[in-house]
């Protein structure tokens, strides 16, 4: 960054770093050429001398533990019209309600409704009392009163299909009852961002997209190289600009979403040894130990020689007196 250049000629990378606008535009041109004909090309414009780049940013899932989604969708289903929950006949299958969170709602096994009024045939003495009690519609809150019953008329192929069925969001396992979301490691999602959005803002946007219960402070974005080098994006950095600076090829560099407390940076000096087999690494360790021992012997001999020289000089000064 040159101090004598006007601020408008630079684009900030973080709070303390910036890049020439012309250099960034050159990298952006290369980026768009790589994604030519695809939806990942980035658009740019200038507003009051400020360059703004906008487009889709790919982010890979790098979580080691499941995440919990918010429960808004389940609460919304409770307020659906009661007709959608009513079967055509007692003991008939419940009507299927489409999922609003991107998942596929599994077919519920048929179960009889619990009639809150007793039959007059079973208790003729209570007929007057039962007529005063209205029949209650089944809602989500009385699920404990439901008696789950396996349908006898279901074909074997249909039963097998239901056993294999899993709730999912874009192919990721999603437990609808507990709202636990398990994204496959390395799978990619994307969000639409611009070059003025910081790491925290991009994290917030991504978590809101999937309605993740935890806040952005629980997660972090990392630049992960093919070599294994792993660099954490600071809160003040701009992920979209970082993506452009590291090039368009995601086989070489990816942006990963990881847990803030389980992930750490891996410097280049360490990453270059990650892909070696254990025997090779053991041989490296042995060589380092041998080199360390040689250095210890060399330093010991050096200081012994200095000590001897100092003692001889002290004896000479004493004799001179």
N, C-alpha and C positions, 0 to 999 in steps of 0.2 A: 504493500500500500504506500503510495507516494503522498507526502503531506501537502505538496504544492498543487495537487489536483483538486478540482472542485468536488464536493461531496456527491453531486449528481452523476459523476462519472464512475462511481463505485456502487456496488451492491453488497450489503452486509451479509456475511456468512454466519457471524455470531456477534456478540457484544464487542469483541475486541478485534475481529478480523473482517476483511472485506475483499472483494475481487473486482477487477476492472469490468465495467459493463460490457465492453467490446469482447473481452475474453469469455465472459459468461454466455454472450449471444452466440459466439462461435461454438462453444460446447453444446448449447441448446440446438443449434443447427445439426450438429452431428447426432445428437440424441433423437431428433425428429426423423432424420434420415434412416436411422436404425429401425424406428417404429413406423416407417412409411406404410400407409394403408391400414393402419390399426388404430384403435381408439385410445392408445396410450401416447399419442402425439400431444405435445404441450403447446398452448397458446400463450402469447405474451402481448402486453401493451404497456404504454407509459401513461401514468397519471400524475400530472404536475412534476414531471421530471423523474418520477420514481418508476423503475421497471418492475412490473408485476407479471409473474408467470403462473399459469393455472392449468390444472389437468389432473389425471388419475395418478395416484401413487400406490404402487404395490407394496404390501407389508405381509411378511410371512409369519405364521404362528410358530413361536418358539417356547411355548409354555410347558412347564414340567408337571403342573398339577391342574386339575379341572377348575373352571371358573363358574361362578353362579350368576345366572341371569335374573333380572328383575321380574316381578310377578304381575305386571300390569295386565298382560293378556289374560291370565286366569281370572283376575278380578272382573275384567270386562265380560267374560263369558257368563258370570253369575247373573248379570243383568239382562241376558238375552230373553226374548219372549218365552213364556212357559210352554207355548205350543211346540217349540223346537225340541223340548225335552220329553214331550208326551209320546208314548208309543201308540200304535194303532190299536193294540189290544193288550190286555194284561199278559205279562211275560214276553212281549214282543221285543225286538231289538230297538235300542235307542237310536234316534236319528243322529247322523254323523255331523259334527260341527267342524267346519274347516278351521285349521290353525292359522293364526294371524302373525306368527313369528317366523314364517318362512319354512317351518317344519311341516311334516305330513301327519295329520291326526290319524292315529290308529283306530281301527274299528273296535268299538266296545262290545264285549260279549253281552248277549241278551240276559236280562235279569228282571225278575218280577218287581213291580212296585209294591211297596209296603202300604197296604190300605189302612189308613188310620181309623176307619170305621169298621166295627165288627159286623159280620154277616148276621142277619136275623135268624137264619137257619141254625147257626151255631149257638147263638145266645138269644133266644126269643124273649127272655125277660128283660133284656136291655135295649129293646128296639126303640122305645121312646127316648131313652138317654142318647142312643147313637144318632138319632135323627137330628139332634141339636148340635152334633159335632161335625163341622164341615170337613170334606175330604181335602187333605193338604197336598199340594203339588210337590213333586220331588225336586229338590234343588241340590246344589253342590254340597250344602252343609249337612245333609242327612245321608251322606254316602255310607256312613257306618251302618245304617239300617238296611242297606241293600244286600241281598243274598245272591252272590255271584253264582251263576249256574252255567255249565258248559252246554251249549246247544247240541241237541242230539242229531238234528237234521243237517249239520254242516258237513260238507264233503271233506274227505281226507286232504285233498290238494289245497283247499281253502284254509283248513286248520294249519297245514304246514306253512302256508304263506304268512299267516298271522303270527306264527311262532318266530319266523325269521324277520318279521317287520320290526324296524327300530325307528324311533323318531330321529329326524336329522335336520340339520341346517346346512345346506350346500354340501351334503355328504359327510358332515361332522356329527358324531353321536351326540344326542341331546336327550337327557332324561326329563320327560315332560312333567313328571310328578315332583321331582326335586329341583327342577330348573338348573341342573348341572350340565354344563356345556364342555365337551372335550374335543377341542380342535386337533386335527392330526398335525403332528410336528412337521414343519416345512411347507405345509399347504399355504396357499396365498389368497389373501383378500385384498381389496383396494378401497380407497376413499378419495374423494375429490377435494383437493387442497390447492392452496396457492403459496407463492414464495414468501409471503409475509407472515405465514402461520408458524409459530414456534413448535418445538417438540411437545410441550404440554398441551397446546391447542390441538395438534394432530392426534395425540393420545385420547384426548377428550372426545374428539369427533369419532374416532374408531370405536371407543367403548360405548358411546351413545348409539352408534349404528346397530350394535348387537345387544344393547341394553344390559351391559355388564354391571353387576351390583357394586363391585369395587371401584374406587376412584382412580384417577390417573397417577396419583402418587405411588400406587402399588405396582406400577409397571414402568418399563423403560424401553426405549428404542435403541437397537444396536446395529452398527454397520458390520456385517460379517463377510469376510473375504473367503474365497475358495481355499486359500492356504490355511485357514483356521484363525487368522487374525480377527479380533473382535474389539470394536471401539464403541463406547457408549456415546450416544448423542446427548449433549448437554441441553438443559432446559432452554437456554437462550439461542440454540442453533435452529436452523430452518431445514427440516428434513427434505423438502423438495429440491432445494439448492444442493444439499449434500448428495442427493441421488444423481443430479446432473453432473456434479464434480467427479463422482466415482464412475461415470459412464453408464450407458444404457443396458449393458449385458448383465442379466441377473444370474448367469452361470458363474460369473466372476465375483460379483458383489450383490448381496441382498440386504434389505432392511428387515430386521426381526423384531417382533414384539416379545418381550421376556419379562419375567418377574424381577422386580427391583432388588429383592432380598436374596435371590438364588443365582443371579448372574454376575459375572465380573469380566473385566477387560482382559484380553489376551494380547500382549504386545507381539510385534513382528518377530523379535528374537526368540520368543517361546513358540510361536505358531509354526516356525520352520521345522520344528522337531516333532510336531504332533502326528504326522502321517507315517513316521518311521515305526518299524516293528520293534517289539521289546528287546530282542537280542541285539539289534543295532543300537538302541538307546543304552543298553547295558555296556556295550563296548565304548560308547561316547563317555559314559560316566567313569569307566576305568581309565581312559586316556586323560580325562580331566583330573582324576586323583593323582596319576603319575606326574602330570605337569605341576600340580599343586605341591607335591612332595619335592620336586626339583627346585621350585621357587623357594620353598621353606629352607632347604639346604643352602641355596645360594645366599639368601638374606642372612642366615645364621653365620655363615663364614664371613660375610661382609662386616657385620657388626662385631664379630670377634676380632677381626683385623683392626677395626677402629678402636676398640677397647684396648688392645695391646699398644697401639700407637699413643693413646692418651696416657697410659700408665708409664710408658717410656719417657714421655715429655715431662710428666710430673716428677719422675726421678731426677731428670736433668735439672729442673728448677730447684729441687731440694739441694742437690750437690752444689749448685751455683751460689747458694746462700752461705 
